[in-house]
């Protein structure tokens, strides 16, 4: 896992831009603490910071090769992991390619030389890369199937800037951040963002499963992978067996590393399944035990309040799973004041508004994990693929003509001033996004009723909500130089599960039936039957009070950019609302975007236009 930056500019030669490239590259230093490299050509510049995971002695980047009669350079900067790099290397050797390292970076470079941009169709992994081919004078930007690894770009008339994180682009003097007013609802609820969209004018993400090609004649975006709907012909037993087969192979591939590895273990079905499969694989290899980690909060036994999304504490279940599986487990117990104190560190890891306590607790968990490991496995995306969230199983929510994950929660955009509400019409904008994404659902001919609706519901969750979770995991882990791998994001698993009918996904009458059946022999009943419980929230009355006080202070501060955009009476009414929502742990949780957006706007000197 690493960080990359660079630019393409046909309007000037970047020989004098080494200092700028160096500054851009160094914004990625936390993502890549092990090495630094830059490359400057006539029109292109690429920078890289490396976190060495495979072949630490080799795999230096930018990595170059020469091609064509004139020996033109082909230059690659890459972040992530290609899990089938060994098979690809064997195939490429058979085709006549030689290798000087054991790294997957060299495999990717050689794959491009053999198959061109179509090489992405052969990759299995989490990755983002930029490749400059001087033969065609073309820059290729590519991102993995589900968007596990980030890649941003800012096109301009003569080319583009690009980076793993916005901070790399913001470090270039030609890019000035600007905030359009119609981005305010996205800032207050980032799950509403459509693929590729950011709140900053002129800044985009490469969409998951897409490549962007930029040359003298402009840019072209194309999709190399997407979900395809087709009839599912396997019976239940065959389906369960195929899920187990896929997961066993996926987890084994995710364990390949030349550095210490660990896993997150909350005691839920998802992370426990990953750890169980990993433990079995390591045992077969004569290795282990696996180190596992969970997070908790001091005082949570007294302060914890169950909600629909977080009905139980993780601690007891994580201990049970660890004891059953024989892992070396550590519960990272955080003091509420510590979570507040480290919030600036979590904010610094982002270039967009942070998620408050949820960012900070994850950041501190990863700080502890990084003390002993460089790679960690995690369980994101199981709920989106297997149907784990409570809104998948509530009929009224499922059939509501809106994003199910929004539930009945208040919309923070409704607290904007009356002028902004008239100008932006947040409800209509939300409905437009819903209609846009719904129109993109890959339909199955003849499918009707609940199966057809659940295909839509699952599709919605695979976009904004999953993108936000993966973004948080990437930012907080890379801020401490930790590579987090997410086995459930293997596109082969999603491709198979996408077409399993909802009735089979709920074969045992509850959430995630197929995952539970697939690992039934590996886990104890208390873990197998535990209800879905999301990443822990801090339930600390004193901290909740601080959030409320901070929001009041924001409303009273004439210098607050966010405060100027809010209807005071509407915000105060919202603050008086008691109880959690379908997705929020409480009112203080709901209010976090007001505070974080205000701080973000101050940091970058932004005000909507």
ZITA-V711131 format. One record per backbone hydrogen bond with DSSP energy under -0.5 kcal/mol. NH is the residue of the N-H (numbers start at 1). CO is the residue of the C=O. E is the energy in kcal/mol with one decimal. If there is no record, write none. Layout:
# ZITA-V711131
nh: (NH;NH)
co: (CO;CO)
e: (E;E)
This chain:
# ZITA-V711131
nh: (3;5;6;7;8;9;10;12;14;16;17;18;21;22;23;24;25;26;27;27;28;29;32;34;35;37;39;41;45;46;47;48;49;50;50;51;52;58;62;63;65;67;71;72;74;75;76;77;79;81;83;83;84;85;88;89;90;91;92;93;94;95;96;97;107;108;109;110;111;112;113;114;115;116;118;119;120;121;122;123;126;128;129;130;131;132;133;133;134;134;137;138;139;140;141;141;142;143;144;147;152;153;154;156;159;160;161;162;163;164;168;169;169;170;171;172;175;176;177;180;180;183;184;186;187;188;189;192;193;197;201;203;204;205;206;209;210;211;212;213;214;215;218;220;222;224;225;233;239;240;241;242;243;244;245;246;247;248;249;250;251;252;253;254;255;255;256;258;262;263;264;265;272;273;274;275;276;277;278;279;280;281;282;283;284;285;286;287;291;292;293;294;296;298;300;302;303;304;307;311;317;318;318;319;320;321;322;323;324;325;326;327;328;329;330;332;332;333;334;334;338;339;340;341;342;343;345;346;347;348;349;349;350;358;359;360;361;362;363;364;365;366;367;368;369;370;371;371;372;373;374;375;376;377;378;382;385;386;387;388;392;393;394;395;398;399;400;400;402;406;407;407;409;412;414;415;416;417;421;422;423;424;425;429;430;431;432;433;434;435;436;437;438;439;440;440;441;443;445;447;451;452;453;454;455;456;457;458;459;460;461;462;463;465;466;467;468;469;470;471;472;473;474;475;476;477;478;479;480;481;482;483;484;485;485;487;487;489;490;493;494;495;496;497;498;499;500;504;505;506;507;509;512;512;513;513;514;516;517;518;519;520;522;523;527;528;529;530;534;539;540;543;544;545;546;547;548;549;550;551;552;553;554;555;556;557;557;558;560;561;564;565;566;567;568;571;572;573;574;575;576;577;581;590;591;592;592;594;595;596;597;598;599;600;601;602;603;604;605;605;606;609)
co: (49;47;162;45;160;43;158;9;42;13;14;15;17;18;19;20;21;22;23;24;25;26;28;50;50;48;46;44;7;39;5;37;3;32;35;1;50;55;76;76;74;72;68;67;65;132;63;130;128;126;81;124;124;82;84;85;86;87;88;89;90;91;93;92;103;104;105;106;107;108;109;110;111;112;115;116;117;118;119;120;81;79;142;77;140;75;131;138;73;132;133;133;214;131;139;212;129;210;127;144;163;204;161;159;156;8;154;6;152;4;165;165;166;166;167;169;172;174;175;178;199;180;181;183;183;184;185;189;190;194;178;200;153;196;151;144;207;222;141;220;139;218;215;213;211;209;209;231;235;236;237;238;239;240;241;242;243;244;245;246;247;248;249;250;251;252;253;53;375;291;377;293;268;269;270;271;272;273;274;275;276;277;278;279;280;281;283;282;261;328;263;330;332;334;297;299;299;300;310;532;314;266;314;315;316;317;318;319;320;321;322;322;290;327;292;294;330;331;296;332;335;335;336;337;338;340;342;342;343;344;345;346;347;355;356;356;357;358;359;360;361;362;363;364;365;366;367;368;369;369;260;260;483;262;485;379;381;382;383;383;389;390;391;393;394;395;396;397;400;403;403;404;406;410;411;412;413;565;417;418;419;420;421;425;426;427;428;429;430;431;432;433;434;435;436;437;438;441;443;444;448;448;449;450;451;452;453;454;455;456;457;458;460;460;461;463;464;465;466;467;468;469;470;471;472;473;474;475;477;478;477;374;482;376;483;378;485;486;487;490;490;491;492;493;494;496;497;501;501;502;504;506;386;387;505;510;505;512;513;514;515;517;519;519;524;524;525;527;309;537;538;540;540;541;542;543;544;545;546;547;548;549;550;551;552;553;554;556;557;559;560;562;563;415;566;567;568;569;570;571;572;574;584;586;587;588;589;591;591;592;593;594;595;596;597;598;599;600;601;602;601;179)
e: (-2.3;-2.1;-1.6;-2.2;-2.8;-2.6;-2.9;-0.5;-0.7;-0.6;-2.3;-0.6;-2.7;-2.6;-2.2;-2.6;-2.8;-2.2;-0.8;-1.0;-1.8;-1.5;-1.7;-2.6;-1.0;-2.4;-2.5;-3.3;-2.3;-2.8;-2.6;-2.6;-2.6;-0.5;-2.6;-0.9;-0.6;-1.1;-0.6;-2.3;-1.9;-2.2;-1.7;-2.0;-2.9;-2.6;-2.8;-2.4;-2.5;-3.0;-0.7;-2.4;-0.9;-1.3;-2.1;-2.4;-2.0;-2.2;-2.7;-2.5;-2.0;-1.2;-1.8;-2.5;-1.0;-2.3;-2.3;-2.5;-2.4;-2.1;-2.0;-1.7;-3.0;-2.8;-1.0;-2.1;-1.4;-1.5;-1.9;-1.2;-1.8;-2.0;-2.1;-2.6;-2.4;-2.5;-0.6;-2.5;-2.2;-0.7;-1.0;-1.7;-3.0;-2.9;-0.5;-2.8;-2.3;-1.7;-2.3;-0.6;-3.2;-2.8;-2.6;-2.6;-1.8;-2.0;-1.8;-2.4;-1.9;-2.3;-1.6;-0.7;-0.6;-2.8;-1.0;-1.7;-1.8;-0.6;-0.5;-0.6;-0.7;-1.9;-1.9;-0.6;-1.8;-1.9;-1.2;-2.1;-1.6;-2.2;-2.7;-1.7;-2.6;-1.7;-2.9;-2.3;-1.4;-2.6;-3.0;-3.0;-2.7;-2.9;-1.7;-2.4;-2.6;-2.5;-1.5;-0.7;-2.5;-2.7;-2.3;-2.3;-2.4;-2.2;-2.4;-2.7;-2.7;-2.5;-1.9;-2.8;-2.7;-1.8;-2.0;-2.1;-0.9;-0.7;-1.3;-2.6;-2.0;-1.6;-2.8;-3.3;-1.9;-2.2;-1.9;-2.5;-2.6;-2.3;-2.5;-2.9;-2.1;-2.2;-2.8;-2.5;-2.2;-1.3;-1.5;-3.4;-0.6;-2.3;-1.7;-1.7;-2.4;-2.7;-1.9;-1.0;-2.1;-2.4;-1.3;-0.6;-0.7;-0.5;-2.7;-2.2;-1.9;-2.8;-2.5;-2.3;-2.3;-2.5;-1.4;-1.8;-2.3;-1.0;-1.9;-3.3;-0.7;-0.9;-2.7;-0.6;-0.7;-1.8;-1.7;-2.3;-1.9;-1.1;-0.7;-1.6;-2.5;-2.1;-0.9;-0.5;-1.7;-1.5;-0.8;-2.1;-2.6;-1.2;-2.6;-2.6;-2.0;-2.3;-2.0;-1.9;-2.2;-2.7;-0.7;-0.7;-1.5;-1.6;-2.5;-1.7;-2.6;-1.7;-2.3;-1.2;-1.9;-3.1;-1.5;-1.9;-1.5;-1.6;-0.5;-0.6;-2.8;-2.3;-0.7;-0.6;-2.5;-1.6;-0.6;-1.1;-1.9;-0.6;-1.8;-2.2;-1.4;-2.0;-2.6;-2.3;-2.1;-3.2;-2.5;-2.3;-2.6;-2.2;-2.3;-2.0;-2.3;-2.5;-2.5;-2.5;-2.5;-1.9;-0.6;-1.0;-1.2;-0.7;-0.6;-2.4;-0.7;-1.0;-2.2;-3.0;-1.4;-1.3;-2.5;-2.6;-1.8;-2.5;-1.8;-1.5;-1.4;-0.5;-1.4;-3.1;-2.1;-1.8;-2.7;-2.2;-2.2;-2.4;-2.4;-2.6;-2.5;-1.8;-2.6;-1.3;-1.4;-1.0;-2.2;-2.9;-0.7;-3.3;-0.5;-0.6;-0.6;-2.1;-1.7;-0.8;-1.6;-2.6;-1.6;-2.9;-2.4;-1.0;-1.4;-1.1;-1.9;-1.4;-1.5;-2.2;-0.6;-1.0;-1.6;-0.7;-0.5;-2.2;-2.7;-2.1;-1.2;-0.9;-2.1;-0.8;-1.0;-2.4;-2.6;-0.9;-2.9;-0.6;-0.8;-0.6;-2.6;-2.3;-1.6;-1.9;-2.1;-2.5;-2.4;-2.2;-2.1;-2.3;-2.1;-2.1;-1.4;-0.7;-0.9;-0.8;-1.8;-0.5;-1.5;-1.6;-1.0;-3.3;-0.8;-2.3;-2.6;-2.1;-2.1;-2.5;-1.2;-1.6;-1.2;-1.8;-1.7;-0.8;-0.8;-1.5;-0.9;-2.5;-2.3;-1.7;-2.2;-2.2;-2.5;-2.1;-2.4;-1.9;-0.6;-0.7;-2.6;-1.8)
